[in-house]
Amino acid sequence: MSPLKIVKTNDLNFGKIIGSAAGGNVIIAADAAGTRTIDADMDAPTTTNQAASFDITGGDETYTITLEASDLTATGHSNMVLTPVTNLPESTSSGTQTIYVGGTLAVNPNQGVAEYAGDVKVTVSYE
C-alpha cells in the first residue's frame, strides 16, 4: 500500500457579502467553478469566490474523506457557521483525484463588516 498525499491548491473563498437584517446563507458549489448562490435578502458584490481544492495522489486502495470546519471569525464580531461539503463520496477507490470543498456559510442577522477567517480540515485515510 503506497502512502496517500494531499496538497491544497486553492482556498475556499466566499467573496464579499453584504448581510441583511434577516441574515441568510451563502453557498459555494464543491466543483471547479465554485459557483456562489446567495439568499435574496443579501447582496454579493462581484468578487473572486471559489471552492477549495486539494490534489490527492497515492495508491488505488479505497480511502475515506472527512471534513471538519471551524466557524468563521473576526475580532469583535459574531462567528458565522460553515458547513463544508465535497464533490467526492465519503469513500472512494481512486488514488489520484481532485477534491473540491465548498459549503454553506450561515450569515447572522446584521452581521458585522470585517474580514472573516476559518479552517477546513480535510483528512484522507485508507479504510
Secondary structure, DSSP 8 states (H G I E B T S, - for coil): ----EEEEEE--B----B--SS-EEEEE-SSSS--EEE-TTSB--S---B-EEEEEES-SS-EEEEEEE--BB-TTS--BEEEEEESS-SEE--SSEEEEEEEEEEE-TT---S--B--EEEEEEE-
